[in-house]
Amino acid sequence: MPRSRDAARANLENLYRIFTVPEAPDSTLGAIDQAITDDVAGFLQTHIVAIERNLEAIEANFSSFTIPEEPTYVSEYTEFVKENLVAHSVHTAAPGFVGHMTSALPYFMLPLARLMTALNQNLVKVETSKAFTPMERQVLAMLHHLVYRRADDFYPPWIHNSQHALGAFCSGGTIANVTALWVARNRLFAPDGAFRGIAQEGLASALKHRGADGIAVLVSERGHYSFGKAADLLGIGRDNLIKVQTDAHNRIDLKLLREECRRLQGRNILPLAIVGIAGTTETGNVDPLETLADFAQELGCHFHVDAAWGGPTLFSDRYRSLLAGIERADSVTIDAHKQLYVPMGAGMVVFKDPTALSAIEHHANYILRHGSKDLGSHTLEGSRPGMSMLVHAGFSIIGRKGYELLIDMGIERAKTFANMIRHHPDFELTSEPELNILTYRYAPPAVQQALEKAPAHHCTAINALLDQVCMLLQKYQREAGKTFVSRTRLRMARYGEELTVLRVVLANPLTSYEILEGVLEEQCEIVHQPEIQALLCQMEEMLQCEPKPVAGEGNLKKVAW
Amino acid sequence: MPRSRDAARANLENLYRIFTVPEAPDSTLGAIDQAITDDVAGFLQTHIVAIERNLEAIEANFSSFTIPEEPTYVSEYTEFVKENLVAHSVHTAAPGFVGHMTSALPYFMLPLARLMTALNQNLVKVETSKAFTPMERQVLAMLHHLVYRRADDFYPPWIHNSQHALGAFCSGGTIANVTALWVARNRLFAPDGAFRGIAQEGLASALKHRGADGIAVLVSERGHYSFGKAADLLGIGRDNLIKVQTDAHNRIDLKLLREECRRLQGRNILPLAIVGIAGTTETGNVDPLETLADFAQELGCHFHVDAAWGGPTLFSDRYRSLLAGIERADSVTIDAHKQLYVPMGAGMVVFKDPTALSAIEHHANYILRHGSKDLGSHTLEGSRPGMSMLVHAGFSIIGRKGYELLIDMGIERAKTFANMIRHHPDFELTSEPELNILTYRYAPPAVQQALEKAPAHHCTAINALLDQVCMLLQKYQREAGKTFVSRTRLRMARYGEELTVLRVVLANPLTSYEILEGVLEEQCEIVHQPEIQALLCQMEEMLQCEPKPVAGEGNLKKVAW
């Protein structure tokens, strides 16, 4: 069958081509590439469609479940990507996209990321990364120094030490947090006499050795969901992730924390770790780290600080003190793809004790040999890309002072936005910004007044309606595609119940005050939507049928709505 | 102090610049970017230094542990990167780099990777990824179909199902394997009456509920080191990762596997999972998957297949049958950054039962809400980049037939190289290639003959010297930088002991037969190094002082060396 032989040869030639012949500059992909090189913001603005398409409609373009038999031309595929993937992506870099923790990237990150991809180094071992290994070790040392500020003579023996690593570079904060608790668990149950350690013998044997019925991690109710995953993964159980209620400032309630610890003791459960949060995901507040450090010391347990978001505040001379006590943490998580402005997929965890990671050390015959400098022997992940190069680039090009400016601007912008909200009659600030995150909700003046006067248990019905308004407001705004805020549910000490609130994260240096005013203006427009108006009318009726307080009885004797 | 105010303003302006002004095409970074666009292979060839520099010398450039105070010009930093990072990287894409699993990338991956970086989508939730979520769900369905080939009407209800996911996209095979065993563990200890499941109550409570003393995972001694990490992480303990010896073909010994299972039963330890390997990391062999599936069924335990390397063999009509039985696995790991030719940082695990991932499901208030299509509710990782786009691109542009060609060429190239080694007097093939990986070692003819005649226990001394030769050979070759093979230690059934061997992975389509001949020729040159010659002389002396067999006593009565 000469025809099929010809086809096979043609296939083979095509195959060699894709490995050897670069994209021509005038090809579709070449043109896109050039457009992004020239002006990524312009490219994204032009190509990301502002009007939201229904998710189900997008799914229709991604519904075949068979891998195509025949190859496709790169140009044809690129057209598909442009129309169906790029056009319906989220413009995370837009200055009006203030709802999540992903924001703009400095321009130099793109060509450097391409260089990184082209080099395709694998950081699991020196043999496939060479200079990238010392570079990543340096990045970890720099981060360690940022957090712990150890003396100058501390670092030289550890930075390139073949037995140890000052931290672990991870795909993100979740793996960083898991790694921290994994280390804490393995250190709590280290080899001891005949007991060969939890890594070797497992959790059941470890508990038996210590005569305990379980281990627990304590964190505030604002803790990131990764701690729930970690508790599950590490065999601790989600029941033993003790979520301590927060005070009015979204910080862990220390009295309740002490009570929880006493309860654990009564149940013969060992405290494994206390987690402090330096920038909660939802409100950006910082736990009292000094006090937590004292308490962890008192208990003799691991103290982990999740500074995935707020860690880079340490760059700021003005605001660094907000994180005072972080240098006493046994481990600290900081995400690079958040406030270090590195593309998605980069997190780190550093350990105060440079030998801590030995607790999870592992080796293999073909790599990670004893005495090698392979970073893979101290990471949860195996093969990993050279993302640390982009952190190195950020540290070098932006510098400490550049990051300081970014941090200071974000915090000040959040204060200003909080003031705008406070002075706007139709909005209620639901959490004061401490770093650059705040929450608020839509609540017309009459409703705000009514809520203030009413006793807490009478507010439930009104709050339920406001929750619905909030949800719809966020949905309509997201769908309109001009600006974007996110939403969450927070238990608010004031009402003693969970409310739906809008959440704003101010990390993009290009987010101007005009844009923030625009966010509120747009929301005031959106509430004219019939669906929301119906809810507001319902609310008004409620307020009207509220009986006037009987003279002499004061506000407390209202009939429940 | 007007000077410092001016400096601050200048800093601020610089900061805005890096977020708004693209690199000029004539800047250093612009030029590098263009050079990579034009011809990445050429760029790497020109810039990656062939002669190995001492690691300690490289470390000197990465030894400062303080983050620079002041910003650096992008051009200055780029020069640094070129001279100190690029120049001393490993040219993983070179056709002579046949030692590890990282090889060349098709050209189109680079501009598409840049597009992915520029879009900076976060796959944890639809709100920050939109079209990327359906795209990733499609990629997982395609991989599921490749492995399980379920009927056409199976997929539509599951592919975009808001309650479920057919698999999880991960940063790599390690997280994929951990995810598989995590799911297996949580399904073994699912909620049952008053017991609320291991995710909630933890491992100790789970074991008590089942009245068991532990759980175990069984895998051959060739299993990837990620299973050790998983056993540690999940609280199982490395002792309970039972590494079953392999037969002469590096496949799990079924008789020994049954014996191990009986032993576990005697110790009241539940078998959690049997792991079959489809392409061992060191030798590329495939376990008897059908038989393992039968056995797992008999035991009623989870059957996981680690096809991180060999999975794409399923593309090949000719070789697919090597993996027969994989469709009976409860979960299968396949790495995209290996034989799907995607840049570093992409692995996947798919589950036969589309509801399996519910066992590790998690939610949070601000994202991953119940009923959302957010992929993050079923992954170990949190925020993740849109790497699945590059798998989608590979599937579309290369197509099933293109991947088939790559697989077939690799396997055939390995067979040919095995023949070259077999026919070369100075080398000994230590593992037959089944897929595209093989191992061999340097052993002069006289030594090979002596080893053949000598009883196994007499070979130890000679093998120890050959191990040293092997180690030096690999080191010198790596340092010369022309070609690269890796090395590992394998227990060889024939000698009953571990040997050091050279390991070759043949995945780069540009690796020609001439290059492979060159690898052997270079090695024959390297053995003339004085250090290796000294070892060979020592070996020769050993062979000479070996006493001639006494007449009538045969070969068995030799004096031990």
Boltz contact constraints between the chains, C-beta under 6 A:
constraints:
  - contact:
      token1: [A, 11]
      token2: [B, 405]
      max_distance: 6.0
  - contact:
      token1: [A, 15]
      token2: [B, 402]
      max_distance: 6.0
  - contact:
      token1: [A, 15]
      token2: [B, 405]
      max_distance: 6.0
  - contact:
      token1: [A, 18]
      token2: [B, 106]
      max_distance: 6.0
  - contact:
      token1: [A, 18]
      token2: [B, 107]
      max_distance: 6.0
  - contact:
      token1: [A, 19]
      token2: [B, 104]
      max_distance: 6.0
  - contact:
      token1: [A, 19]
      token2: [B, 106]
      max_distance: 6.0
  - contact:
      token1: [A, 19]
      token2: [B, 509]
      max_distance: 6.0
  - contact:
      token1: [A, 19]
      token2: [B, 510]
      max_distance: 6.0
  - contact:
      token1: [A, 22]
      token2: [B, 39]
      max_distance: 6.0
  - contact:
      token1: [A, 22]
      token2: [B, 107]
      max_distance: 6.0
  - contact:
      token1: [A, 23]
      token2: [B, 107]
      max_distance: 6.0
  - contact:
      token1: [A, 29]
      token2: [B, 111]
      max_distance: 6.0
  - contact:
      token1: [A, 33]
      token2: [B, 111]
      max_distance: 6.0
  - contact:
      token1: [A, 36]
      token2: [B, 118]
      max_distance: 6.0
  - contact:
      token1: [A, 39]
      token2: [B, 22]
      max_distance: 6.0
  - contact:
      token1: [A, 40]
      token2: [B, 118]
      max_distance: 6.0
  - contact:
      token1: [A, 58]
      token2: [B, 131]
      max_distance: 6.0
  - contact:
      token1: [A, 58]
      token2: [B, 134]
      max_distance: 6.0
  - contact:
      token1: [A, 59]
      token2: [B, 134]
      max_distance: 6.0
  - contact:
      token1: [A, 59]
      token2: [B, 160]
      max_distance: 6.0
  - contact:
      token1: [A, 62]
      token2: [B, 134]
      max_distance: 6.0
  - contact:
      token1: [A, 62]
      token2: [B, 135]
      max_distance: 6.0
  - contact:
      token1: [A, 62]
      token2: [B, 138]
      max_distance: 6.0
  - contact:
      token1: [A, 65]
      token2: [B, 141]
      max_distance: 6.0
  - contact:
      token1: [A, 65]
      token2: [B, 142]
      max_distance: 6.0
  - contact:
      token1: [A, 65]
      token2: [B, 145]
      max_distance: 6.0
  - contact:
      token1: [A, 65]
      token2: [B, 155]
      max_distance: 6.0
  - contact:
      token1: [A, 66]
      token2: [B, 145]
      max_distance: 6.0
  - contact:
      token1: [A, 67]
      token2: [B, 142]
      max_distance: 6.0
  - contact:
      token1: [A, 67]
      token2: [B, 395]
      max_distance: 6.0
  - contact:
      token1: [A, 67]
      token2: [B, 400]
      max_distance: 6.0
  - contact:
      token1: [A, 68]
      token2: [B, 396]
      max_distance: 6.0
  - contact:
      token1: [A, 68]
      token2: [B, 399]
      max_distance: 6.0
  - contact:
      token1: [A, 69]
      token2: [B, 400]
      max_distance: 6.0
  - contact:
      token1: [A, 69]
      token2: [B, 401]
      max_distance: 6.0
  - contact:
      token1: [A, 70]
      token2: [B, 399]
      max_distance: 6.0
  - contact:
      token1: [A, 71]
      token2: [B, 398]
      max_distance: 6.0
  - contact:
      token1: [A, 71]
      token2: [B, 399]
      max_distance: 6.0
  - contact:
      token1: [A, 71]
      token2: [B, 402]
      max_distance: 6.0
  - contact:
      token1: [A, 72]
      token2: [B, 396]
      max_distance: 6.0
  - contact:
      token1: [A, 72]
      token2: [B, 397]
      max_distance: 6.0
  - contact:
      token1: [A, 74]
      token2: [B, 108]
      max_distance: 6.0
  - contact:
      token1: [A, 74]
      token2: [B, 397]
      max_distance: 6.0
  - contact:
      token1: [A, 77]
      token2: [B, 396]
      max_distance: 6.0
  - contact:
      token1: [A, 77]
      token2: [B, 397]
      max_distance: 6.0
  - contact:
      token1: [A, 85]
      token2: [B, 131]
      max_distance: 6.0
  - contact:
      token1: [A, 88]
      token2: [B, 130]
      max_distance: 6.0
  - contact:
      token1: [A, 88]
      token2: [B, 131]
      max_distance: 6.0
  - contact:
      token1: [A, 89]
      token2: [B, 119]
      max_distance: 6.0
  - contact:
      token1: [A, 89]
      token2: [B, 121]
      max_distance: 6.0
  - contact:
      token1: [A, 89]
      token2: [B, 130]
      max_distance: 6.0
  - contact:
      token1: [A, 89]
      token2: [B, 131]
      max_distance: 6.0
  - contact:
      token1: [A, 90]
      token2: [B, 128]
      max_distance: 6.0
  - contact:
      token1: [A, 90]
      token2: [B, 130]
      max_distance: 6.0
  - contact:
      token1: [A, 92]
      token2: [B, 120]
      max_distance: 6.0
  - contact:
      token1: [A, 100]
      token2: [B, 128]
      max_distance: 6.0
  - contact:
      token1: [A, 102]
      token2: [B, 120]
      max_distance: 6.0
  - contact:
      token1: [A, 102]
      token2: [B, 122]
      max_distance: 6.0
  - contact:
      token1: [A, 102]
      token2: [B, 128]
      max_distance: 6.0
  - contact:
      token1: [A, 104]
      token2: [B, 19]
      max_distance: 6.0
  - contact:
      token1: [A, 106]
      token2: [B, 18]
      max_distance: 6.0
  - contact:
      token1: [A, 106]
      token2: [B, 19]
      max_distance: 6.0
  - contact:
      token1: [A, 107]
      token2: [B, 18]
      max_distance: 6.0
  - contact:
      token1: [A, 107]
      token2: [B, 22]
      max_distance: 6.0
  - contact:
      token1: [A, 107]
      token2: [B, 23]
      max_distance: 6.0
  - contact:
      token1: [A, 108]
      token2: [B, 74]
      max_distance: 6.0
  - contact:
      token1: [A, 110]
      token2: [B, 117]
      max_distance: 6.0
  - contact:
      token1: [A, 110]
      token2: [B, 118]
      max_distance: 6.0
  - contact:
      token1: [A, 111]
      token2: [B, 23]
      max_distance: 6.0
  - contact:
      token1: [A, 111]
      token2: [B, 29]
      max_distance: 6.0
  - contact:
      token1: [A, 111]
      token2: [B, 33]
      max_distance: 6.0
  - contact:
      token1: [A, 113]
      token2: [B, 117]
      max_distance: 6.0
  - contact:
      token1: [A, 114]
      token2: [B, 114]
      max_distance: 6.0
  - contact:
      token1: [A, 117]
      token2: [B, 110]
      max_distance: 6.0
  - contact:
      token1: [A, 117]
      token2: [B, 113]
      max_distance: 6.0
  - contact:
      token1: [A, 117]
      token2: [B, 343]
      max_distance: 6.0
  - contact:
      token1: [A, 118]
      token2: [B, 36]
      max_distance: 6.0
  - contact:
      token1: [A, 118]
      token2: [B, 40]
      max_distance: 6.0
  - contact:
      token1: [A, 118]
      token2: [B, 110]
      max_distance: 6.0
  - contact:
      token1: [A, 119]
      token2: [B, 89]
      max_distance: 6.0
  - contact:
      token1: [A, 120]
      token2: [B, 92]
      max_distance: 6.0
  - contact:
      token1: [A, 120]
      token2: [B, 102]
      max_distance: 6.0
  - contact:
      token1: [A, 120]
      token2: [B, 343]
      max_distance: 6.0
  - contact:
      token1: [A, 120]
      token2: [B, 344]
      max_distance: 6.0
  - contact:
      token1: [A, 121]
      token2: [B, 89]
      max_distance: 6.0
  - contact:
      token1: [A, 122]
      token2: [B, 102]
      max_distance: 6.0
  - contact:
      token1: [A, 122]
      token2: [B, 344]
      max_distance: 6.0
  - contact:
      token1: [A, 128]
      token2: [B, 90]
      max_distance: 6.0
  - contact:
      token1: [A, 128]
      token2: [B, 100]
      max_distance: 6.0
  - contact:
      token1: [A, 128]
      token2: [B, 102]
      max_distance: 6.0
  - contact:
      token1: [A, 130]
      token2: [B, 88]
      max_distance: 6.0
  - contact:
      token1: [A, 130]
      token2: [B, 89]
      max_distance: 6.0
  - contact:
      token1: [A, 130]
      token2: [B, 90]
      max_distance: 6.0
  - contact:
      token1: [A, 131]
      token2: [B, 58]
      max_distance: 6.0
  - contact:
      token1: [A, 131]
      token2: [B, 85]
      max_distance: 6.0
  - contact:
      token1: [A, 131]
      token2: [B, 88]
      max_distance: 6.0
  - contact:
      token1: [A, 131]
      token2: [B, 89]
      max_distance: 6.0
  - contact:
      token1: [A, 134]
      token2: [B, 58]
      max_distance: 6.0
  - contact:
      token1: [A, 134]
      token2: [B, 59]
      max_distance: 6.0
  - contact:
      token1: [A, 134]
      token2: [B, 62]
      max_distance: 6.0
  - contact:
      token1: [A, 135]
      token2: [B, 62]
      max_distance: 6.0
  - contact:
      token1: [A, 135]
      token2: [B, 85]
      max_distance: 6.0
  - contact:
      token1: [A, 138]
      token2: [B, 62]
      max_distance: 6.0
  - contact:
      token1: [A, 141]
      token2: [B, 65]
      max_distance: 6.0
  - contact:
      token1: [A, 142]
      token2: [B, 65]
      max_distance: 6.0
  - contact:
      token1: [A, 142]
      token2: [B, 67]
      max_distance: 6.0
  - contact:
      token1: [A, 145]
      token2: [B, 65]
      max_distance: 6.0
  - contact:
      token1: [A, 145]
      token2: [B, 66]
      max_distance: 6.0
  - contact:
      token1: [A, 155]
      token2: [B, 65]
      max_distance: 6.0
  - contact:
      token1: [A, 160]
      token2: [B, 59]
      max_distance: 6.0
  - contact:
      token1: [A, 171]
      token2: [B, 171]
      max_distance: 6.0
  - contact:
      token1: [A, 171]
      token2: [B, 381]
      max_distance: 6.0
  - contact:
      token1: [A, 172]
      token2: [B, 381]
      max_distance: 6.0
  - contact:
      token1: [A, 172]
      token2: [B, 382]
      max_distance: 6.0
  - contact:
      token1: [A, 172]
      token2: [B, 383]
      max_distance: 6.0
  - contact:
      token1: [A, 174]
      token2: [B, 381]
      max_distance: 6.0
  - contact:
      token1: [A, 174]
      token2: [B, 382]
      max_distance: 6.0
  - contact:
      token1: [A, 182]
      token2: [B, 233]
      max_distance: 6.0
  - contact:
      token1: [A, 199]
      token2: [B, 232]
      max_distance: 6.0
  - contact:
      token1: [A, 199]
      token2: [B, 238]
      max_distance: 6.0
  - contact:
      token1: [A, 200]
      token2: [B, 237]
      max_distance: 6.0
  - contact:
      token1: [A, 200]
      token2: [B, 238]
      max_distance: 6.0
  - contact:
      token1: [A, 200]
      token2: [B, 239]
      max_distance: 6.0
  - contact:
      token1: [A, 201]
      token2: [B, 237]
      max_distance: 6.0
  - contact:
      token1: [A, 201]
      token2: [B, 239]
      max_distance: 6.0
  - contact:
      token1: [A, 202]
      token2: [B, 235]
      max_distance: 6.0
  - contact:
      token1: [A, 202]
      token2: [B, 236]
      max_distance: 6.0
  - contact:
      token1: [A, 202]
      token2: [B, 237]
      max_distance: 6.0
  - contact:
      token1: [A, 202]
      token2: [B, 240]
      max_distance: 6.0
  - contact:
      token1: [A, 203]
      token2: [B, 203]
      max_distance: 6.0
  - contact:
      token1: [A, 203]
      token2: [B, 235]
      max_distance: 6.0
  - contact:
      token1: [A, 204]
      token2: [B, 204]
      max_distance: 6.0
  - contact:
      token1: [A, 204]
      token2: [B, 207]
      max_distance: 6.0
  - contact:
      token1: [A, 207]
      token2: [B, 204]
      max_distance: 6.0
  - contact:
      token1: [A, 225]
      token2: [B, 362]
      max_distance: 6.0
  - contact:
      token1: [A, 225]
      token2: [B, 364]
      max_distance: 6.0
  - contact:
      token1: [A, 226]
      token2: [B, 382]
      max_distance: 6.0
  - contact:
      token1: [A, 228]
      token2: [B, 362]
      max_distance: 6.0
  - contact:
      token1: [A, 229]
      token2: [B, 362]
      max_distance: 6.0
  - contact:
      token1: [A, 232]
      token2: [B, 199]
      max_distance: 6.0
  - contact:
      token1: [A, 233]
      token2: [B, 182]
      max_distance: 6.0
  - contact:
      token1: [A, 235]
      token2: [B, 202]
      max_distance: 6.0
  - contact:
      token1: [A, 235]
      token2: [B, 203]
      max_distance: 6.0
  - contact:
      token1: [A, 235]
      token2: [B, 235]
      max_distance: 6.0
  - contact:
      token1: [A, 236]
      token2: [B, 202]
      max_distance: 6.0
  - contact:
      token1: [A, 237]
      token2: [B, 200]
      max_distance: 6.0
  - contact:
      token1: [A, 237]
      token2: [B, 201]
      max_distance: 6.0
  - contact:
      token1: [A, 237]
      token2: [B, 202]
      max_distance: 6.0
  - contact:
      token1: [A, 238]
      token2: [B, 199]
      max_distance: 6.0
  - contact:
      token1: [A, 238]
      token2: [B, 200]
      max_distance: 6.0
  - contact:
      token1: [A, 239]
      token2: [B, 200]
      max_distance: 6.0
  - contact:
      token1: [A, 239]
      token2: [B, 201]
      max_distance: 6.0
  - contact:
      token1: [A, 240]
      token2: [B, 202]
      max_distance: 6.0
  - contact:
      token1: [A, 282]
      token2: [B, 366]
      max_distance: 6.0
  - contact:
      token1: [A, 343]
      token2: [B, 117]
      max_distance: 6.0
  - contact:
      token1: [A, 343]
      token2: [B, 120]
      max_distance: 6.0
  - contact:
      token1: [A, 344]
      token2: [B, 120]
      max_distance: 6.0
  - contact:
      token1: [A, 344]
      token2: [B, 122]
      max_distance: 6.0
  - contact:
      token1: [A, 344]
      token2: [B, 385]
      max_distance: 6.0
  - contact:
      token1: [A, 345]
      token2: [B, 385]
      max_distance: 6.0
  - contact:
      token1: [A, 362]
      token2: [B, 225]
      max_distance: 6.0
  - contact:
      token1: [A, 362]
      token2: [B, 228]
      max_distance: 6.0
  - contact:
      token1: [A, 362]
      token2: [B, 229]
      max_distance: 6.0
  - contact:
      token1: [A, 364]
      token2: [B, 225]
      max_distance: 6.0
  - contact:
      token1: [A, 365]
      token2: [B, 488]
      max_distance: 6.0
  - contact:
      token1: [A, 365]
      token2: [B, 489]
      max_distance: 6.0
  - contact:
      token1: [A, 366]
      token2: [B, 282]
      max_distance: 6.0
  - contact:
      token1: [A, 366]
      token2: [B, 488]
      max_distance: 6.0
  - contact:
      token1: [A, 381]
      token2: [B, 171]
      max_distance: 6.0
  - contact:
      token1: [A, 381]
      token2: [B, 172]
      max_distance: 6.0
  - contact:
      token1: [A, 381]
      token2: [B, 174]
      max_distance: 6.0
  - contact:
      token1: [A, 382]
      token2: [B, 172]
      max_distance: 6.0
  - contact:
      token1: [A, 382]
      token2: [B, 174]
      max_distance: 6.0
  - contact:
      token1: [A, 382]
      token2: [B, 226]
      max_distance: 6.0
  - contact:
      token1: [A, 383]
      token2: [B, 172]
      max_distance: 6.0
  - contact:
      token1: [A, 385]
      token2: [B, 344]
      max_distance: 6.0
  - contact:
      token1: [A, 385]
      token2: [B, 345]
      max_distance: 6.0
  - contact:
      token1: [A, 395]
      token2: [B, 67]
      max_distance: 6.0
  - contact:
      token1: [A, 396]
      token2: [B, 68]
      max_distance: 6.0
  - contact:
      token1: [A, 396]
      token2: [B, 72]
      max_distance: 6.0
  - contact:
      token1: [A, 396]
      token2: [B, 77]
      max_distance: 6.0
  - contact:
      token1: [A, 397]
      token2: [B, 72]
      max_distance: 6.0
  - contact:
      token1: [A, 397]
      token2: [B, 74]
      max_distance: 6.0
  - contact:
      token1: [A, 397]
      token2: [B, 77]
      max_distance: 6.0
  - contact:
      token1: [A, 398]
      token2: [B, 71]
      max_distance: 6.0
  - contact:
      token1: [A, 399]
      token2: [B, 68]
      max_distance: 6.0
  - contact:
      token1: [A, 399]
      token2: [B, 70]
      max_distance: 6.0
  - contact:
      token1: [A, 399]
      token2: [B, 71]
      max_distance: 6.0
  - contact:
      token1: [A, 400]
      token2: [B, 67]
      max_distance: 6.0
  - contact:
      token1: [A, 400]
      token2: [B, 69]
      max_distance: 6.0
  - contact:
      token1: [A, 401]
      token2: [B, 69]
      max_distance: 6.0
  - contact:
      token1: [A, 402]
      token2: [B, 15]
      max_distance: 6.0
  - contact:
      token1: [A, 402]
      token2: [B, 71]
      max_distance: 6.0
  - contact:
      token1: [A, 405]
      token2: [B, 11]
      max_distance: 6.0
  - contact:
      token1: [A, 405]
      token2: [B, 15]
      max_distance: 6.0
  - contact:
      token1: [A, 488]
      token2: [B, 365]
      max_distance: 6.0
  - contact:
      token1: [A, 488]
      token2: [B, 366]
      max_distance: 6.0
  - contact:
      token1: [A, 489]
      token2: [B, 365]
      max_distance: 6.0
  - contact:
      token1: [A, 509]
      token2: [B, 19]
      max_distance: 6.0
  - contact:
      token1: [A, 510]
      token2: [B, 19]
      max_distance: 6.0
